[in-house]
Amino acid sequence: MTETKVQGATGLFFDEFEIGQSWTSPARTITEADVVLFAGISGDFNPLHTDEEYSKRTQFGGRIFHGPGVFAVATGLESRLGIKEGTAIAFLGMQWNLRGPVRIGDTIRVEQSVAALKPSSSKPDRGVVTFDVAVLNQKDEVCQEGQWLVMFKRAQ
């Protein structure tokens, strides 16, 4: 199939993905500001995230970053790979598991690989890529993991 680049598209088209292909994102350190901003934007002021004295008495021994906040940061880190730039049509869904806490001061990254490819049977200009995705901390511990389904344009 001949590839026609879309104006401003620097990402990969559906046809350019291969099962097993993988990427590692840049890393980012989680800060106090991340916790405060996510609490404000989400309205989740659970003391596990916002009260050091309370959270010291939990199994975590101190405050942790919100699980959905980690997911949000992971989507941003993954976007820095550029593989979706101008070629992704839609994020279709996910299956996601929280495996361990992310603490203030942890540095996280995303490791992602192509698990499955499914061309659309009803719309030949697109297809769905299933990615295996893991968020790891600086100790290489998996904090969150699962699969993301993303619809991409096909090369035309």
N, C-alpha and C positions, 0 to 999 in steps of 0.2 A: 504494500500500500504506500503511495506517495504521501509524504508528510508536508502539510501546509501549515506553517507557523501562524498562529493568531497574533495580531498586533499586541505587543506587551506580554505575550506568553513566553515564559522562560522555563516553565515546569515541564514535566513529562506527560506525554499523551498515554492513554490506556495501552496502546500498542507497544509502547516502549518499556513497559514493566515486565519483569520475569519473576517467576516464583523463586524464592530464595534470595532475591536481591535485597540488600540491607544497607542501612544508614545509621550513623550515630550523630545526634544533634550537638550543638555547642552546649556547654554547661552553664548553670546559673545558681548562685547562692541565695537561699531563702533568707529574707531579712525580717526584722521587726515590722518594718513598713508593710511588707506583704501581708502579714497577719492582720495588722490594723486596717489596711485598705480592704482586704477581703471581708473582714467582719463588717465593715461599714457598708460595702456594696451588697453583701448578701443578707445582712441583718442577723447573722449568726454570731452572737456574743457569748456562746457557751464558755463557761469558765475554764474549760480544758484548753481553750485557745487564748483567753484574755486575762486569766487570774493566775499568776505564778504561784502564789501560796497554795491555792486550791489544787492546781495541777501537780505540784510537788508530791501531793499525797495520793496520786493515782499511779497506776502501773507504768505510766510513761515517765514519771519523775520530774516533770516540767511541762511547759507549754509545747504544743505541737501545732503545725500548720493544718488548716482545714483540709480534709480529704478532697472536696470539690475544688479547692484552691490549687492543690497539687495538680489535679487534672487540667485545670485552666492554664497553669504555667506550662504543663507538658504540651498542650496544643500550641502554645506560643513558641516553645523551643522547637517543636517539630516543624512549624511553619518556616523557621529560619533555614531549613534544609533547601527550600525553594522548589521542591518537586511538584508542588500544587499550583505554583504561581501562574495564573491565567489558564490553567487546564482543568482544574477541579471544578465540578459543577455543584456538588452538594456533599455534605457530611450526612450519611444516611443513618448511622446508628453505631452502637458499641455494646460490647459485653465487657465489663470492667470490674476488677477486683482490687481491693485495698489490702495490701499484704503487711505493711509496716508503717510506722509513723515517719513523718518528715518534720524535723525540728528546725528551729531558727538556727542558722549557721550551717545547715546541710547544703551541699552543692549537688544538684540533681541534673541528670541528662536523660534523653530519650534514646532508646535503641529500638529500631523499627525494621521489620522485614515483610516482604510480600508473601502472604500465606495462600492466597487464591485469586484467580482472575475469572470474571464472568462477563462476557460480552452481553449486551442487552439484546433480547430476542425481538423486542417490539420497536426499539429505536436504535438503528445501526450506527448512529453517530456517537455512541457512548458505551461505557462498560463500568463495572464495579470492581474495585480492588479491595481485597480484605488484607489488612495489615495486622501482624502480630506486633504489639507495642509494649514496651516495658519502661518504667521510670526507675532509674537506679540512683542511689546516692554515692557519695565519695568513697564509700567502703565496698562498692559494687553490690550492695544489698538491693534486692527488688522491693520497692516501696508500693508500687501499683503496677498492674499489668492487665492485658486483655486484648481485644480485637477492635479495630475501627474499620468501618465500611465507608468507602468514599467513591462517589461517582465521578468519572473523568471523561473528558472529551476524547474521541478517537481521532487519530491523524486522518486527514482527508485529502 
